[in-house]
Amino acid sequence: MTNKSVIQTDNAPQAIGTYSQAVKAGDTVYLSGQIPLVPETMEVVAGDFADKTRQVFDNLKAVCEASGGGLEDIVKLNIYMTDLSNFATVNEVMATYFHEPYPARAAIGVACLPKGVPVEMDAVMVLS
């Protein structure tokens, strides 16, 4: 595919495995999972679940912007949590980053996530 390009920004955590932060194909951008790592230190952000969720959204936002868009261009968001009782907190934090119309979304309970974090998100963005 000749219209495929890799997106990389220093404003989001560097990949900790064999993947790209995002891949753009045409006007669609596929954002890899982001966990609550501070880009400058590559350490998990301190604080509670809400703080960690904010860091994940900040990381996604940085990758969206490096792709030429913003969070408002996300059409599908997947949220992975090790404890689904944090669902209400995700909604509260998400409401500070997104406005209607909201993206399609899934919230998925998982046994564990990289670096022992409680939340990870990936997304699909369409640039207009």
C-alpha positions in Angstrom: 0.0 0.0 0.0 1.7 3.2 -1.1 -0.5 5.6 0.8 0.5 4.2 4.2 2.7 6.2 6.5 4.0 5.8 10.1 3.3 8.5 12.6 5.8 9.2 15.4 6.0 12.0 17.9 8.2 12.7 20.9 5.1 14.1 22.7 3.8 10.6 23.3 5.6 7.6 24.8 7.9 5.8 22.4 6.9 2.3 21.4 7.9 -0.3 24.0 7.6 -3.1 21.5 7.4 -3.9 17.8 4.8 -1.4 16.8 4.3 2.2 15.6 2.5 4.9 17.6 0.1 5.1 14.7 -0.2 4.2 11.0 -2.0 6.4 8.5 -3.6 4.8 5.5 -5.5 7.2 3.3 -7.5 9.5 5.6 -7.7 6.8 8.3 -5.3 6.7 11.2 -4.9 3.7 13.4 -3.6 4.6 16.9 -1.8 2.0 18.9 -2.6 1.4 22.5 -1.5 4.1 24.9 -0.8 3.4 28.5 -0.2 6.1 31.2 3.4 6.6 30.5 5.0 10.1 30.8 6.7 10.6 27.4 9.8 12.3 28.8 10.5 9.7 31.4 8.8 6.6 30.0 7.6 5.9 33.6 4.0 5.4 34.7 2.4 8.6 35.8 2.0 8.9 39.6 -1.5 9.3 41.1 -4.9 7.6 41.1 -6.9 6.0 38.3 -8.2 9.4 37.1 -4.6 10.7 36.8 -3.6 7.7 34.8 -6.7 8.0 32.5 -5.8 11.7 31.9 -2.3 10.7 30.9 -3.6 8.1 28.4 -5.9 10.7 26.8 -3.0 13.2 26.7 -0.9 10.6 25.0 -3.6 9.8 22.5 -4.1 13.5 21.8 -0.4 13.9 21.1 -0.5 11.1 18.5 -3.7 12.5 17.0 -2.0 15.9 16.6 1.1 14.4 15.1 -1.2 12.7 12.6 -2.8 16.0 11.5 -6.0 15.7 13.6 -7.3 15.8 17.1 -9.3 13.8 19.6 -12.5 15.1 17.9 -11.5 13.1 14.8 -11.5 9.8 16.7 -14.4 7.6 15.4 -13.7 4.5 17.5 -12.2 4.3 20.9 -11.3 1.0 22.7 -10.7 1.2 26.5 -9.1 -1.7 28.3 -9.3 -1.8 32.1 -8.1 -4.2 34.7 -11.0 -3.2 36.9 -14.4 -2.4 35.3 -15.5 -0.6 38.5 -13.4 2.3 37.2 -15.9 2.7 34.3 -17.6 5.8 35.9 -14.2 7.5 36.3 -13.3 6.9 32.7 -16.6 8.5 31.7 -15.9 11.5 33.9 -12.4 12.1 32.6 -13.5 11.4 29.0 -16.1 14.1 29.3 -13.3 16.7 29.8 -11.6 15.6 26.5 -14.5 14.9 24.2 -17.8 16.6 23.3 -20.8 15.3 21.4 -20.9 13.6 19.0 -18.9 11.1 20.9 -16.9 8.4 19.1 -18.1 4.8 19.1 -16.5 3.0 22.0 -15.9 -0.3 23.7 -14.9 -0.8 27.4 -13.2 -4.1 27.9 -12.2 -5.8 31.1 -8.8 -7.5 30.9 -6.7 -9.5 33.3 -3.5 -7.4 33.0 -1.9 -4.7 30.9 1.7 -3.7 30.1 3.8 -2.5 33.0 1.0 -3.4 35.4 -1.1 -0.3 34.5 -4.9 -0.2 35.1 -5.9 1.3 31.7 -4.9 1.3 28.1 -6.7 2.8 25.0 -6.4 2.6 21.3 -8.4 4.3 18.6 -9.2 4.8 15.0 -9.3 8.4 13.6 -10.6 9.7 10.3 -9.1 12.9 9.0 -11.5 15.3 7.2 
